[in-house]
Amino acid sequence: MLFGSQKGSFLQPQMSFISFAVLLGPYFLLLSVQVLTEMLTWHWQSPVWLVTPVIYEAYRVLQLMRALKLGAEMTSPAWIMHTVRGLVCWWVFILGVQLMRVAWFAGFSVRKHEQERAPVNG
């Protein structure tokens, strides 16, 4: 998006590097930290792997909501505001999917535990 808004490119009006970094820098930083954390929890076979994305994604939605507020104060171009709104919608959807995954896994674990405790008729 930054390169697409530079002089002579197709996204108009242009957006300076500083404005872009202020609006979306924290978002990309947290995204890279989340990817690293998920890779490490998966590699270490930590039981936290299921909940880790939920925490990061909830905070990411908050970051993007702050970016919307800040973008309005900075009078950012309309295309960047629409992009941030799209990211908010996308991450709310993904957060819902992750929460359903956690609920499914919890229900699956309870059923498995109940089956293990049930007496075997034989």
Steps between C-alpha positions, in 0.01 A plus 500: 500500500784736579670442166167527319447848640838643400526765231394379159325190633138396470379580855413866532543716702847404614575413859830584666714233661458655846119500476501145375734390781289673764176341378607148408845453657370354828268271305783350295727478804242303698426281198866397481517440878186284479643290218821447697310411819276252321798336331681462834197369692436248222868397492516462880164317497367740762135467608470876454491468118120502497451824695796700369332620177189616688702733720695650212197535273289675764781749553543540125134603466559762772810624315306537177217684676760743637643534148153597374472770764853622437452491123196725531699744711788497251257540207641191331398422141168322454664190353708443814195542723305249289794261519514526879122449521539189285775373730273557802223295338743227401654466847161505675402207277828317569464564875152344489637195319778464758255526789282232342809282461583538870139417593501196271829376645373546857184304418702231324730466803205471740337228287826309474552525876145378567548204264820401679325505838194308384492137616562246229215251462642171399 
